[in-house]
Amino acid sequence: MHRLLESASLHGWEADQPILVGGRIVGRADVLFRKERLIVEVDGRRAHQDFEADRARLNALTVAGYTVLRFTWRQLVHEPGSVLEQIRAMLRRAGS
């Protein structure tokens, strides 16, 4: 994901950032566009085995005003244009 963002000249993001909601760390964002409150996650089955906890985390982030985009490794490799298009669309939306 980092290489894809860099190759597309997308800037202003931070990697592996803790996200605080209500004074506690809800999780770590794979990629965070802090100003836009956009979190980009790269999901794998191994790291996301707790379905209930993942839903609670997503809801807490949404209630706190974050938008979360989730992509798979397959999407990064086989559909990088689509991944970038979605990220750019959310960044434009956040900027308007």
C-alpha positions in Angstrom: 0.0 0.0 0.0 2.8 2.4 0.9 4.5 1.9 -2.4 1.3 2.3 -4.3 0.5 5.6 -2.6 4.1 6.9 -3.2 4.1 5.8 -6.8 0.8 7.8 -7.3 2.3 10.8 -5.6 -0.3 10.8 -2.8 1.1 12.6 0.2 0.0 13.6 3.6 -0.5 10.1 5.0 1.1 8.4 8.0 1.8 4.7 8.4 0.8 2.5 11.4 -0.8 5.2 13.5 -2.7 4.6 16.8 -6.2 5.9 16.7 -7.5 7.4 19.9 -11.3 7.5 20.5 -12.5 8.6 23.9 -9.0 8.6 25.3 -8.3 5.0 24.4 -6.5 3.4 21.5 -9.2 1.7 19.3 -6.7 0.3 16.9 -3.8 1.2 14.6 -4.4 2.5 11.1 -2.3 1.0 8.4 -2.5 4.4 6.6 -4.0 7.5 8.1 -4.8 10.7 6.3 -5.1 12.6 9.6 -6.6 15.9 8.3 -9.1 14.2 6.2 -9.9 11.6 8.9 -9.5 8.9 6.4 -8.1 5.5 7.4 -7.0 3.0 4.8 -6.7 -0.6 5.9 -5.1 -3.6 4.1 -7.0 -6.6 5.3 -5.9 -10.2 5.5 -7.7 -13.2 7.0 -5.0 -13.8 9.6 -5.1 -10.3 11.1 -8.9 -10.0 11.1 -10.2 -13.2 12.6 -12.3 -11.6 15.3 -15.4 -10.6 13.3 -17.1 -9.1 16.4 -14.1 -7.0 17.4 -13.6 -5.8 13.9 -17.2 -4.6 13.6 -17.0 -2.8 17.0 -13.8 -1.1 16.0 -15.2 0.0 12.7 -18.3 1.4 14.4 -16.3 3.3 17.0 -14.2 4.8 14.2 -17.2 5.8 12.2 -18.9 7.4 15.2 -15.7 9.3 15.9 -15.9 10.8 12.4 -13.4 8.6 10.5 -14.0 7.1 7.1 -12.4 3.6 6.7 -11.6 2.1 3.4 -10.6 -1.5 3.4 -8.7 -3.3 0.7 -7.4 -6.8 0.2 -3.9 -7.8 -1.0 -5.5 -9.1 -4.2 -7.1 -5.7 -4.8 -3.7 -4.0 -4.3 -2.0 -6.3 -6.7 -4.6 -6.7 -9.4 -6.7 -3.6 -9.1 -4.3 -0.8 -8.0 -6.1 1.8 -10.2 -9.4 1.1 -8.5 -7.8 1.3 -5.1 -6.2 4.7 -5.9 -9.5 5.9 -7.5 -11.4 5.2 -4.3 -8.8 6.8 -2.0 -8.6 9.9 -4.2 -12.4 10.1 -4.3 -12.6 10.1 -0.5 -9.8 12.6 -0.2 -11.7 14.9 -2.6 -14.8 14.5 -0.6 -13.1 15.2 2.7 -11.5 18.4 1.1 -14.8 19.8 -0.1 
